[in-house]
């Protein structure tokens, strides 16, 4: 058995992302959606961010968009995959989320698009980001949530159980909204907010979805994966089960669910609003609502 905290084979993940780097833009529709959303959210924040970090920069799509905002200064691209990172705008930093190479209080802003869900120690990564942010620095990140690729997960489990007599992990485990809110608080962030968005994408068939996942460099990189090649029989059976259970209509098109969780949190600062002490209210809730007070 592998160590519990080693969920992902980080070397394999970097190798696969490097391998697809040349064609990454052909499969970045989710990243485009996330980049547009994070940039729109950041555009309405009324403060200056002289130094920003694009954590898990991919080929630099998100970094380029936030760099175009008038209140964002220098954007540093950071990614563990060297070939992919080379397509991102400079300055660039190659490194691991296990040990972020940024000094305490050196950043005004950290953005991250679809990278943090592939980190082994997410609580540790969030804590390091919080330390790297200056007081009142902003974290704005999007990652995949627990409903992501639920159809594909179910199809693979059923096919392996039928063909091989047992199942192995093939789709990464993802966090949910409640988990992330708690993790942000544990990491010491103030004013944490997490919201979820379900995106449903349709494909001509399950194999087209699998090719897209492979093109993203996100095919199975779990440490506890089955270490033998997938047989043609198993692959086709998984595709058949997927189509049988989830096909939209007689054309055979199938849906794929992606849950995008967006995190907004601030490094603590004395100027931030704080909750009042329980019992310190000076106005009754009934008066504020304009209704009679009733004792329970």
C-alpha positions in Angstrom: 0.0 0.0 0.0 1.2 3.5 -0.8 1.4 6.3 1.8 -2.1 7.7 2.4 -1.1 11.3 1.5 0.4 10.2 -1.9 -2.8 10.3 -3.9 -1.2 11.4 -7.2 1.9 10.2 -9.1 3.4 13.7 -9.4 6.2 12.7 -11.8 3.7 10.9 -14.1 1.3 13.9 -14.0 4.1 16.3 -15.0 5.3 14.0 -17.8 1.8 13.7 -19.2 1.2 17.4 -19.1 4.5 18.1 -20.8 3.7 15.5 -23.5 0.4 17.3 -24.4 1.8 20.8 -24.1 2.1 21.5 -27.8 -1.6 20.8 -28.3 -2.9 22.1 -24.9 -5.0 24.9 -26.4 -7.1 22.4 -28.3 -8.4 21.0 -25.0 -8.6 24.0 -22.7 -12.3 24.8 -22.9 -12.7 24.4 -19.1 -9.6 26.5 -18.4 -11.0 29.2 -20.8 -14.3 29.3 -18.8 -12.5 29.4 -15.5 -10.0 32.1 -16.7 -12.9 34.3 -17.9 -14.8 33.9 -14.6 -11.8 34.6 -12.3 -10.8 37.6 -14.4 -14.3 39.0 -14.1 -14.3 38.5 -10.4 -10.9 40.1 -10.0 -11.9 43.1 -12.2 -14.5 44.3 -9.6 -12.0 44.3 -6.7 -11.1 47.9 -6.0 -7.5 47.7 -4.9 -4.0 47.4 -6.4 -2.1 44.1 -6.8 1.5 44.9 -7.6 2.8 41.3 -7.5 0.5 38.3 -8.5 1.1 34.6 -8.7 -0.5 32.3 -11.3 -0.2 29.1 -9.4 -0.5 26.1 -11.8 -0.2 28.4 -14.8 -0.6 25.7 -17.5 0.3 27.6 -20.8 -0.5 31.0 -19.3 -4.1 31.6 -20.3 -5.3 32.9 -16.9 -2.1 34.8 -16.2 -2.3 36.7 -19.5 -5.9 37.7 -18.8 -5.4 39.0 -15.3 -2.2 40.8 -16.4 -4.3 42.9 -18.7 -6.3 44.3 -15.8 -5.2 47.9 -14.9 -4.8 47.2 -11.2 -2.7 44.1 -11.5 1.1 44.5 -11.8 3.7 41.8 -12.5 2.3 38.2 -12.8 4.6 35.3 -12.0 3.9 32.0 -13.8 4.4 28.9 -11.6 3.9 25.3 -12.7 5.5 21.9 -12.1 5.5 20.9 -15.8 8.5 22.5 -17.5 7.3 22.3 -21.2 3.9 23.6 -20.4 5.4 26.4 -18.2 7.6 27.5 -21.1 4.5 28.6 -23.0 3.4 30.9 -20.1 4.5 34.5 -19.9 7.7 35.4 -18.0 8.7 35.6 -15.2 8.4 31.8 -14.8 9.1 29.6 -11.8 9.3 25.9 -12.0 8.5 24.1 -8.8 6.2 21.8 -6.7 3.1 22.7 -4.7 4.7 20.6 -1.9 7.2 23.4 -1.3 6.2 26.7 -2.9 9.4 28.7 -3.5 8.0 32.1 -2.5 9.0 34.2 0.6 6.6 35.0 3.3 4.6 38.1 2.5 5.9 38.4 -1.0 2.7 38.3 -3.0 -0.4 40.6 -3.2 -2.5 38.1 -5.1 -2.6 34.4 -5.9 -4.8 33.1 -8.7 -5.1 29.4 -9.7 -7.1 27.8 -12.5 -7.7 24.1 -12.4 -4.5 23.1 -10.6 -5.1 22.7 -6.9 -7.4 19.6 -7.2 -4.3 17.7 -8.3 -2.2 18.5 -5.3 -1.5 15.7 -2.8 -1.4 18.0 0.3 -4.1 20.6 -0.4 -4.2 21.8 3.2 -0.4 22.3 3.1 -0.5 24.1 -0.2 -3.2 26.5 1.0 -1.2 27.2 4.1 1.9 28.0 2.1 -0.1 30.3 -0.2 -1.5 32.1 2.8 2.0 32.6 4.2 3.3 33.9 0.8 0.5 36.5 0.7 0.9 39.9 2.3 -1.7 40.8 5.0 -4.9 41.5 3.1 -3.7 39.6 0.1 -6.2 37.8 -2.0 -6.5 34.1 -3.0 -8.8 33.5 -6.0 -8.8 29.9 -7.3 -10.9 27.4 -9.2 -10.6 23.7 -8.9 -12.7 20.6 -9.8 -15.2 19.3 -7.3 -16.6 16.0 -6.3 -19.3 15.7 -9.0 -16.6 15.9 -11.8 -16.7 13.0 -14.3 -19.1 11.0 -12.1 -20.5 9.3 -15.2 -17.0 8.2 -16.3 -16.2 6.9 -12.8 -19.3 4.8 -12.6 -18.8 3.3 -16.1 -15.2 2.3 -15.4 -16.1 0.8 -12.0 -18.8 -1.3 -13.6 -16.7 -2.4 -16.5 -13.7 -3.4 -14.4 -15.9 -5.3 -12.0 -17.5 -7.2 -14.9 -14.4 -7.9 -17.0 -11.7 -8.2 -14.3 -13.7 -9.2 -11.3 -12.7 -6.1 -9.3 -12.2 -2.4 -9.7 -9.3 0.0 -9.3 -9.3 3.8 -8.9 -9.3 5.6 -12.3 -10.9 9.0 -11.7 -9.3 11.3 -9.1 -11.1 12.0 -5.9 -12.2 15.6 -5.6 -13.2 17.8 -2.7 -16.6 19.2 -2.0 -17.8 22.7 -1.0 -17.9 22.0 2.7 -14.4 20.5 2.7 -12.9 23.5 1.0 -14.5 26.0 3.3 -13.1 24.2 6.3 -9.6 23.9 4.7 -9.5 27.6 4.0 -10.3 28.3 7.7 -7.7 25.7 8.9 -5.1 27.4 6.7 -5.8 30.7 8.4 -7.6 32.6 5.7 -10.1 35.3 6.5 -13.5 35.8 4.9 -13.5 32.5 3.0 -16.2 31.9 0.4 -16.7 28.8 -1.8 -19.2 28.5 -4.6 -20.0 25.7 -7.0 -20.9 25.7 -10.7 -22.0 22.5 -12.6 -20.9 22.4 -16.2 -22.3 19.7 -18.5 -20.5 19.0 -21.7 -21.8 16.6 -24.4 -19.7 14.4 -26.5 -20.4 12.3 -29.6 -19.5 9.2 -27.7 -17.6 8.2 -24.5 -14.3 7.6 -26.4 -14.4 11.3 -27.5 -14.6 12.3 -23.8 -11.6 10.0 -22.9 -9.6 11.5 -25.8 -10.3 15.0 -24.4 -9.3 14.0 -20.9 -6.1 12.5 -22.3 -5.5 15.7 -24.3 -5.7 17.7 -21.0 -2.9 15.6 -19.6 -5.4 14.4 -16.9 -5.8 10.7 -17.6 -5.3 8.4 -14.7 -2.3 9.5 -12.6 -3.4 8.0 -9.3 -0.6 6.3 -7.3 -2.8 3.3 -6.6 -3.8 2.8 -10.2 -3.7 -0.6 -11.9 -0.2 -0.9 -13.4 -1.2 -2.9 -16.5 -2.3 -1.5 -19.9 -6.0 -1.2 -20.5 -7.2 -4.0 -22.8 -9.4 -3.2 -25.8 -12.2 -5.4 -24.3 -12.2 -3.4 -21.1 -12.1 0.0 -22.9 -15.0 -0.9 -25.2 -17.0 -2.3 -22.3 -16.6 0.9 -20.3 -17.7 2.9 -23.3 -20.8 0.6 -23.8 -21.8 1.0 -20.2 -21.3 4.7 -20.3 -23.5 5.0 -23.4 -26.2 2.6 -22.1 -26.6 4.5 -18.8 -26.1 8.1 -19.8 -26.9 8.6 -23.5 -29.0 11.7 -24.1 -30.9 10.5 -27.1 -30.9 8.0 -30.0 -27.9 9.8 -31.5 -25.7 8.3 -28.8 -24.3 11.6 -27.5 -23.3 11.4 -23.9 -23.0 14.0 -21.1 -19.9 14.6 -18.9 -20.3 16.5 -15.7 -17.6 19.0 -14.5 -18.1 20.7 -11.1 -16.1 23.9 -10.7 -15.5 25.1 -7.2 -14.3 28.7 -6.8 -12.5 29.9 -3.7 -12.2 33.5 -2.5 -10.3 34.2 0.6 -8.0 36.9 2.1 -4.9 36.8 4.2 -5.8 38.2 7.6 -5.5 41.9 8.2 -6.7 44.2 11.1 -8.8 46.3 8.7 -11.0 43.4 7.7 -14.5 43.1 9.2 -14.8 40.7 12.1 -17.9 39.0 13.6 -19.3 40.7 16.7 -19.1 39.0 20.1 -22.3 36.8 20.7 -24.8 38.8 22.8 -23.4 42.2 21.9 -26.2 43.2 19.6 -27.9 46.5 20.5 -31.0 46.1 18.3 -33.5 43.3 18.4 -33.9 41.2 15.2 -37.7 41.5 15.5 -37.4 45.3 15.3 -35.1 45.1 12.3 -37.6 42.8 10.5 -40.6 44.8 11.6 -42.4 41.8 13.2 -43.7 41.0 16.7 -41.3 39.1 18.9 -42.6 35.7 20.0 -41.0 33.6 22.7 -40.4 30.0 22.0 
